[in-house]
Amino acid sequence: MSNDKTAITPTRAQDFPEWYQQVVRAADLAENSETRGCMVIKPWGYGIWELIQQQLDRRFKATGHQNAYFPLLIPLSYLEKEAEHAEGFATECAVVTHHRLEAQKDEVTGKTKMIPTGELAEPYVIRPTSETIIGAAFARWVQSYRDLPLLINQWANVMRWEMRPRLFLRTAEFLWQEGHTAHETQEEAIVETRMIHGLYEEFLRDHLAIPVIPGEKTENERFPGADMTLTVEAMVQDRKAIQAGTSHYLGQNFSKAQDISFTGRDGAIQHAHTTSWGVSTRMIGTLIMAHADDDGLVLPPRVATQQIVITPVTPKEDTREAVLASCQALASTLRNQTFHGEPLRVHVDTRDLNGGVKKWEWIKKGVPIRIEIGPRDIETRKVCLQRRDQAVSAKEFADKEDFIQRAADILQEIHDSLLAKATAFRDENITPCDSIDTFHAHWSQENPGWLITPWAASPEQEDELSGKHKISIRCLPLDKQNEPEAPCVLTGVPTRARAIWGRSY
């Protein structure tokens, strides 16, 4: 491929939304399904999700949480118990109203149609989130303060009827984890909410090489029914924001609606303080938009389906077996190495395909390290090493034994370089703003990045400003709520608080 061409067209600069779709297609991550708004996650994409799931699951269990599973169908009456919560999801709910189909043949065409019959006495909602049905279980499980805390996580699918679906970022059905906990006191529940919030921030940084801004949502942006919503906000390469994970303190709102009550230490009946928190396959969309380039996907090593791909170079049949044997031997040796406590994931590509075709497939799939071995490399005991965080034309002829010793270190270097690049990009595109005129002028640009402003206005004023520019307060950054006093950008009221504004997916 010549220097002026890229594997992905259009490029990020030409058409970012279409570039994103083409990266998903080129990396063979997912495709649209026949079911409107839903996706088929293909093996390479699902492998990334499995790694995210496994690594997060270990962290949850290390903090005392247990996995359980709850029904996909939620009785409509359960949502009606928590009106504010249900209203927040009402327009996205898919509803099941019948319990069987009957075949009816059209007398004119002879075709058979399946007609829904057996109307349900009470409709079911396909879960948009599970607070209500998990709360009903908690009400049965909690009787005494001795039953608390209750720390439960669920890996599941949910459905929210998206009007403008986009693979991984917004689909009608998606995969996620949702944590739900019940606590004796407000203090314990808030500690839980903040602990999970910090866990998400660390996971995105240490596993996905994505730097996020941890903060609190404003009243307008809170999860429906929550007293407090904490978020981790990521900036992607078109300078828009993605809400990469949230942790909610629900107060006693859900426990009162669902009677999650217990006998306290003083013998009085009390309602539990509950939390919920989750991340989803949206993380994969965030990863793509944060790291991919105009040649395809770029995978952080800890969530790379394969971390090292070895390609045999076999120009002559008489050296073919020796080259293949050398590649398999190297792979076997590397698999005995570990990276962050896990064996290296190494694949030898023995397919009968042109070497250039193989090379570009693995570039587009974002494999962190590519190795080529040919007959001459066997003689010199070297390998041709290429890294996905560097230019696709860059290569290094490394001593094989040295590479074996350095493989894990190189993977960490790749992670660190991706994180450093994303952090620098984010920081360069967050602009302090203390003038309302500058604020208005900023949003007249197409992809202007984020603003951070002094903020002390009302929810109604926030709504008006958000609607005017199609923006939102992404969060009130946790480390920017005790700044030197400054006039609110809108009202002029002195404040120590700061707000980050941005356009978002």
Secondary structure, 3 states (H helix, E strand, C coil): CCCCCCCCCCCCCCCHHHHHHHHHHHCCCEEECCCCCCEEECHHHHHHHHHHHHHHHHHHHHCCCEECCCCCEEEHHHHHHCHHHHHHHHHHCEEEEEEEEEEEECCCCCCEEEEEEEEEEEEEEECCCCHHHHHHHHHHHCCEHHHCCEEEEEEEEEECCCCCCECCCECCEEEEEEEEEEECCHHHHHHHHHHHHHHHHHHHHHCCCCCEEEEECCHHHCCCCCCEEEEEEEECCCCCEEEEEEEEEEECHHHHHHCCEEECCCCCEEECEEEEEEEECHHHHHHHHHHCECCECCCCHHHCCCCEEEEECCCCHHHHHHHHHHHHHHHHHHHCCEECCEECCEEECCCCCCHHHHHHHHHHHCCCEEEEECHHHHHHCEEEEEECCCCCCCCEEEEHHHHHHHHHHHHHHHHHHHHHHHHHHHHHCEEECCCHHHHHHHCCCCCCCEEEEECCCCHHHHHHHHHHHCCEEEEEEHHHCCCCCEECCCCCCEECCEEEEECEC
